[in-house]
Amino acid sequence: MRAEELTDAASGSNCVLVSDDLLTNAPMARPRLISDEQILEATRRCVLERGPHVSLDVIAEQLGVTGPALLRRFRNREELFIRALMPDRNPEWMQEFDKGPDDRPLEVQLREHLARVWKFFEEVIPRITALRESGIEHKKVFDNDEGPAQAVRAITGWFKRAIEMGLVEAEEAETLTYAFMGALQYRAFISYMVKSPNTARSNREFLDDVARFFCRALKPAAAAKTQIVKRKRTA
């Protein structure tokens, strides 16, 4: 008995037809289709729950197959882990930066971007940490990764356009990019490492604080005017 590769007609994704002798509950089991994404999702879940040294047998058990069946689509354990844990090279939040900015208030747009990037860091930091601890050679994982450079270009481009539109008062857009990313990445990293943000401020409150901080720093005259209007309304 064997496992055959085929393409799922509905999704177009690669699948493996797993025969009886590769199923954990053989001989009663019937052959089943397992897609690449199902294998990758099970791998991500097991690594994040059990650590980067989890065995292929544990991952396979989640799918109801044996360890050898996993490697019908992936050459080895290293390739499987890299494919499962590396972040998307063109995530949605990066695409949103490429679209803007628009003519809405700066703070509104920053809040949206901050929320998207925060969610990305929450998902990616555990995965990158697991890859670094997995024992896989560093250059196999990160040497060809253009993700960080693409992120810097996308955010810097957004800030450059914001400066041209008069939304932001600044001379150097790339510096703003690193300040923006650093504010999020450090808190997300600390939150993951100690399993707590170590602050009384919730994540939502923190993101609101960062948005207000950037608005006051990047558009000080407008921010001051807004505060005057708010004080008059509450007086």
N, C-alpha and C positions, 0 to 999 in steps of 0.2 A: 504494500500500500504506500501511497505517496501524497505529497502536497503539490498542487498545481497552481501556477500563477494565471490570473485572468483579470479582465477588466469588468467592473460592475457597469452594466449597461445604463443603469439609472443615473449614477453619479459620475461615471467616467474615471473613477479612482481605481488604483491597483488593489487587487484583493488576492487572498490566498484561499484556495479550496483545500481544506484540511481533511485528510482521510482518517479512517477509523483508528489506525495505529498511532496517530499523532494527537488524538483526543485523550484527555485524562480519564474519561469515564468509558473508554472503549472496553468490550466490543459492542455494547448496546447503542453507542452514540451514532448519529448520522452525520455525514460530512456537512460542514458549515462554511459560510463565507466570512472572512475576517479582513477588514480593510486596513490599509496602512494607518489611517487616522485612529482607528480603534486600538491598534497596537501602540501607537505613540501616546495616546491618551492614557492607556493603562500604565505605560512606562512612567509617564510624568507623575501620575497619581502615586504609584508605588515608591518612586524615588523620594518624592516630597514627604510622604508619610513615614517611610522606613529608613531613609538615608540613601546616599549614593552608592553604597556597596550591596544593595539589595540584589538577590540572585535572579537570573532569568527564569528559574522555575517558579519563583513567587509571582513574577509578572505574568507568566504563562497561565498560572492557576486562575488569575483574575479573568482570563479570556476563555477558560475551559479547554486549554490545549497544553501541549508539552513545550519545554524549552526549545528543542530543535525546530518546532514549527515557526517560532518567532523569526528565526534567521533565514527563512525562505525569501524574505523581502529585504533583509538587512544583512550585510556581509558579516558583521560581528557585533559584539556587545558595545564597542566604542561607537560605531556608526549609529546604532539604535539610540544610545543615550544622547549623542550630540543632536541627532534629528529631533528627539523628543523634548530636549531642554533648551535649545537655543531659541531666543526670541524671534518673532516675526521681523523680517528685514525691512518691511514697509508697513508698520502698524497704522491703524486708523488715525491715531492722534497726530502722527507725522503728516499724513495727508491733509488733515484739517489745518495745520500750520501753512501748508502750501497754498491753501485756498484764500487765506486772509492777508491782512485784516480787512474788516468791513467798516461801515460808518457808525456802528453802535458804540456806546461809551467804552472806553478802554477797560474799565474795571469789569464790566460784563464779559468781555471777550477773554480777559485774563482768567477770570473764575472758571470759565469753560475749559480753557487749555490746561489750567492747573489740575482740574479734576481728572481730565483724561490722562495726563502724564503721571499723576499720582497712582491711578489704577494700574498703569503699565508697570511702574516701579514695584508696586506691591506684588505683582505677579512674577516679574522677571528676577528680582533680587534673590529669592529662594532658589530659582532655577540656575542662575549663574553661580551662586554659592555652591550648589550641589555639583555642578560641573567641575569647579575648581578643586573640590574635595574628592572627586571620583577616582583620581589616579590616572586619568587620561592625560597624555602629554599636552602641555599648554598650547604649543603651536598648532596642534591638530584642531583645537577648539577655537582659538581666537585670532590666529595670524591673518586669516582671510575675512575677518568679520568687519564689514563696512558700516554696520549699524550705528555705532557711536558717531562716526564722521557724518553720516547722513542726517542724524538727529541734530547735530550742531548746525549743519547747513540749513536745515528746514527752519529751525527756530531763529537763527541769525537772519535768514531771508525775511521772516515775518517782522522782526524788529526793524530791519532796514526799511521795509515798506511802511511800517508804522511811523517811522521818523519822517519819511517823505510826505506822508499824509498829514503830518502835524499832530498825530495822536500822542507821540512820544517826543520828549526833548532830551536828546542824548547825542553824543558824538561818535560812539563806537558800539555797534550792534552786537559784536561777538562777545564783548564783556558782559553785556546784559544776558546773553544766552547762558553763560557759565554761572552767573548769579542765579538765574531762574532755575536751572537744572540742579545746582548745588543745594538750594533751599529745600527742594523736594527729596533729592536722593539721600541726603544725610539723615533726615528724619525717617524716611522709609527703611534705610539700612539699620539704624539704631532700633527702630520698632521691631524689625525682624529678629535681630540678634538677641535682644533682651525680652522679646515678646511683649513689649509695652512701649508706648511713646515716651514714657518717663516725664509726662507733663499732664496738667489738669485740662489742657485744651484738647478738645476732640479733633479728629482729622478735619471735619468740616470747618470748625472754627479756625483751625490752623491755616487751611487753604484760603479762607476769607481774609485772615490777617495778612497773608502773603500778598494777596491781590491788592488790598488797600495800601500796603507798604510800597509796592511797585508803582501804584498810581501816584502816590504822594512824591515818590522819588523821581519819577519819569515825567510827570506833568504837574510840577509843584504849584504853578499859578492856578490851574484849573481845580486842583485839589483844595487849595486854600479858599477859593471862591465857593466851592461846594460846602465846605464846613461853615462858612459865614451864612449861607442860605439856610442850612440845617439849624444853626443856632437861632436865627431869626424866627423860624417856624415854631421852634419849641419855646421861645421867649414869651 
